[in-house]
């Protein structure tokens, strides 16, 4: 199986992050272009892959996770402006026949990611 998927886990609550807007950009020498936009479901995942096996190509990409609205809904005691609002993750796809999974583990004050399976 190839393609690109993601999910968002709120480590401060120990729950999937529902309702997070995610934008996917392709980065080239000419700049970046938006190629997908979606929102996480109740499992913190997208309903379909960000890129299918037919759509995935080698190159540089950026995921932008819009966390501000999510944190405002789930964390009512945070000072404004929020410490984290939009979280960009740039990554490369070297093998378009492989599956790439880029999860986001997030709290209002930190995040991490990795190449999952």
C-alpha positions in Angstrom: 0.0 0.0 0.0 1.4 3.4 -0.9 0.1 6.9 -0.3 0.2 9.5 2.4 -1.8 9.5 5.6 -1.8 11.3 9.0 -3.5 11.5 12.3 -3.5 13.9 15.2 -3.3 12.8 18.9 -3.8 15.3 21.7 -1.3 14.1 24.3 -2.5 16.6 26.9 -6.0 15.0 26.9 -4.9 11.5 25.8 -7.5 11.6 23.0 -7.6 11.9 19.2 -7.9 15.5 18.0 -11.2 15.9 16.2 -11.9 18.8 13.9 -8.3 19.9 13.1 -7.9 21.4 9.6 -4.9 20.0 7.7 -3.5 21.5 4.6 -1.0 19.6 2.4 1.4 21.6 0.1 3.8 20.4 -2.6 7.1 22.3 -2.4 9.1 23.0 -5.6 11.7 25.5 -6.8 8.8 27.8 -7.7 7.3 27.8 -4.2 4.6 25.8 -2.7 1.1 24.9 -3.9 -1.9 23.6 -2.0 -2.8 20.1 -3.1 -5.2 18.9 -0.4 -7.2 20.2 2.5 -9.2 18.1 5.0 -10.4 17.9 8.6 -9.7 15.2 11.2 -12.6 12.9 12.2 -13.5 11.6 15.7 -10.5 9.2 15.5 -8.1 12.1 14.8 -7.6 10.7 11.3 -8.7 11.9 7.9 -11.5 10.1 6.2 -9.4 9.3 3.1 -5.6 9.4 2.4 -4.1 12.8 1.7 -2.5 11.3 -1.3 -3.5 8.0 -2.9 -1.2 5.5 -4.5 -2.0 7.1 -7.9 -1.4 10.7 -6.6 1.8 10.3 -4.6 5.1 11.5 -6.3 8.6 12.0 -5.0 9.5 15.4 -3.7 9.2 17.8 -0.8 5.9 18.4 1.0 4.5 20.3 3.9 1.6 19.5 6.2 0.1 22.4 8.1 -2.0 21.5 11.1 -4.3 24.4 12.2 -4.4 23.8 16.0 -5.8 27.2 17.2 -9.5 26.5 16.9 -9.1 23.0 18.3 -7.2 24.2 21.4 -9.7 27.0 21.9 -12.5 24.4 22.0 -10.8 21.9 24.1 -8.6 23.9 26.5 -10.6 26.8 28.0 -7.8 28.0 30.4 -5.1 28.9 27.8 -3.6 32.4 27.7 -3.9 34.3 24.4 -2.2 34.4 22.1 -1.7 30.6 22.0 1.8 29.3 22.2 1.1 26.9 19.2 -1.3 27.9 16.4 -0.3 26.5 13.0 2.1 23.6 13.1 4.1 23.1 9.8 5.9 19.8 9.1 8.1 19.6 6.1 9.1 16.2 4.9 10.4 14.4 1.8 9.0 11.5 -0.2 11.8 9.5 -1.7 9.9 6.4 -2.7 6.5 6.9 -4.3 5.7 3.2 -4.1 5.9 3.3 -0.2 3.3 4.3 2.3 4.1 7.5 4.3 2.3 8.1 7.5 3.1 11.5 9.3 1.3 11.6 12.7 1.2 14.7 14.9 1.4 14.2 18.7 0.5 17.6 20.2 -0.3 19.5 23.3 -0.8 23.3 23.7 2.9 23.7 24.5 4.7 21.1 22.3 4.5 18.6 19.5 6.4 15.7 17.9 6.2 13.7 14.7 7.8 10.7 13.1 7.5 8.6 10.0 4.9 6.0 11.0 3.6 2.9 9.2 
